[in-house]
Amino acid sequence: MKKTYLFIILSLLCWNFSLAQTLEIKEGVLICNQEIFNLSDKKTNIYDLLSEKRHENMFYAENEKNYSFLDTCYLTYILNFEVDKHLLKKDIIRLKFDYIDTYAKIILNGNEVATTQNAFRSYEFDVKDFLKKGENSLIVEIDPIYQKWQAVNSDEFNILQSEKRAVFRKAAFQFGWDWAPRQLAGEISLPVRLTFEDKKEYLRFASVQTEKISDNSANMLLTLKTEFLENKPYNIKVSYSTEGEETITKNLGDFYLANSEENISKLQFEIANPQLWYPNGYGKPTLYDAVVYISDEQSKVLDSVKTRFGIRTIKLSQEKDKYGSEFCFIVNGKKIFAKGSNLVPTAMHKERYEGLAKHIDLVKDCNMNMLRVWGGGYYVDEQMYNACDEKGILIWQDFPFACALYPASEEYLAEVEAEAKENVLRISSHPSLALWCGNNEIWEGWGNWSWDKEVKDTVLAVENYNKLFRELLPKVVENYCQTIDYTHSSPLNGWGRKESLTEGDCHYWGVWWGDSVLETYTRKIPRFMSEYGFQSAPNIKTVNKYFTLPYSKENEGFAIHQKHNRGFELIDNRILERFDGYNKDEDYINKASYVASEAFSIGIESHLRALPYCMGSLTWQLNEPYPAIGWSCIDVDYLKKDVYHTIQKSFAPVVISIDKFSNQDTIFIYVINTSWNDFNMDLLGKITDCDNTAIYSFEIESQILPQMQSVCVLEIAKKDIGYYDESTTKLEVFGSYKDENDNLITIDNSSYFVYPKHLKCNKE
């Protein structure tokens, strides 16, 4: 390679107690099919680099087809850098990669350092013997996964022929999903780091978890990852403070390396008068900043490490009751109603979830308090966890396994164990972490989707499942994050089984996959709804940016953005129920959005009315990495779709709900209070005709709204309304109350009684 294509990178030097130095390699070149691309820490993947070179929007109209060949492209990253001779004198020199996807060979100055095969791990290698003074050359060769994927013999691994991707530790959605294209080309992230260290005692990582909270104190668990400690006593101190409070230092006493396993040590300490962390809508998400120090027997500080934590307990309650078993999160000893959505990766490449971290207020402002990290993506990165810590957004973290049977060879399990240990320990300190879940829909798939007829050995398939999801992963969670519960799969029962509504969480897809009417949501109420939804197009600005007219399945520049094989049909069925038809322009976008908004409002309100039988409602899905016609409420450009506003209103702390479905002769009006405060509410309402003349009205003063309860405040018999024609009437209900801060809050809801096409008067 000519030197004109090489870049010498110098970095800022960072020092700590151990006199460690870091050199960051941020630039270089990427070669694909003999074509050369310049790299930066902002652009490292071949898709972005090629679209930039072509000066085109990769996802506009049919352009994505022009990038499919990259699945088979061998990629060569070349990174050149200089090393000062003084750095070479350090005892330990490590090469560190935050992300390599997936099969890679790492070559330094002509020497093969290592090979990789797991996109869910970070990597670091001892390279002291390979470096030299002056200019050095780092090459990363990435094999395309496409050919390996096609060559997999499913019987050899006892997996599904239809899901051979399960052999690879790579994000499932990149193989193509019903909201994303297939894009399999690998990449590395920049900067790549070189660290130069003296061989001294180190604290590599510190995690602080909450074990127990009593009236005036909190019992905390400090987990340390150490390196180069001798088998002698060391002293540990921790200094911590929260905003505006005095820093407190606690001496945790001596500990010995002999008491640790894999350089992991655990110590306990107590915090008096703790300020607790709460999820959004239930209190302030108070955070503590801490520094942990390690000293020798002469009280000399050897090293320190910073961390941040929140004081809170969280438990998943699955207690048996007369209906089956509940599925409910308890935070700091009190039940919450989980309001939120499912999180998928925020980009096809380059990033995992950090894009949403910059827009986390979209989640908070939508009155959400929980995100479920879907198992077809990644472990959530630090930026996103930090943002959720700060805003009080709980995270249900699936391990990255989804919708397939996975192998359980010794080699495969070793890879999974390594990635799980790294990520569980990394995430363990975050107060936003609420649950570890083994996988997405695998147990349901085994029980409901006839996988037993597709797999070679059914007994072995169950054994493999148990090894991975009932043995290995829960053991890692117990060892590294013992304060957080683990469940082996979501859901525990498929939506075609009656148990899906009486025990555990539920993914209900009768509305959508089952082509049922939206009103079916009112009859299918589970203990916790963790997936449900309906498709719509992105925000109109995003539509104009990526789609072409006409908005019809016959136009490939539009239709390519619908990845579900029945998507257009299912949207059309619901539109035509409500409207006489649609034009193939913005009219289609608007009517599809109307239907999706109605689906979410009917679903969420049904779950809320069933409180406390139902204790959670997580929509599918929050976001998208691609401009799809899909289920999200926030589109690929972080613009709000119409359904966002519907969800935001339905997830408010107190809502009015109109039930016109349970009884054909009666209208029920509910007020649901999902907060931890009691309120008094004044309500009034009216039913009007086409001329906005009230034909029925009511007023309720000082209605008591107990915390965490759903209250039916009024039943209206249709026979009592007087002149009543459903095709000409509208019900409106208004309420007002003072919140816990004495602010006057006003809420409302309204409803027609027939579909728009049956209304006889002009609609707003």
ABEGO torsion letter per residue (X at the ends): XBAAABBBBBBBBBBBAAGBBBBBBABEBBBBGGBBBBBBAABABAAAAAAAAAGBBAABEAAAAAAAAAAABBBBBBBBBBBBAAAAABABBBBBBABBOABBBBBBGGBBABBBABAABBBBBBAAAABBBEBBBBBBBBBBAAAAAAABBAAAAGBBAABAAAABBBBAAAAEBAABBBBABBBBBOBBBBBBBBBBBBBABBBBBBABBBAABBBBBBBBBBBGBBBBBBBBBBBBBBBGBBBBBBBAEBBBAAABBGGBBBBBBBBBGBBBBBBBGAEBBBBBBBBBBBBBAAGBBABBBBBBBBBBBBBBBABBBAAEBBBBBBBGGBBBBBBEBBBBBABABGBAAAAAAAAAAAAAAAGBABBBBBAABBBBBAAAAAAAAAAGBBBBBBBBBBGBBBBABAAAAAAAAAAAAAAAAAAAABAABABBBABBGAAAAAAAAGAAAABABAAAAAAAAAAAAAAAAAAAAAAABAABBBBABOBABBAABAAAAABEBBBBAABGAAGBBAAAAAABBBABBABBEBBBBBBAAAAAAABBOBBBAABAAAAAABABAAAAAAAAAAAAAABAEBBBBAAAAAAAAAAAAAAAAAAAAAAAAAOAABABBBBOBABBABBBBBABABBAAGBBBAAAAAAAAAABABBBBBBAAABAABBBBBBBBABABBBBBBBBBBBBBAAGBBABBBBBBGBBBBBGBBBBABBBBAAAAEBBBAAABBBBBBBBBBBAAGBBBBBBBBBBABBAAABABBBX
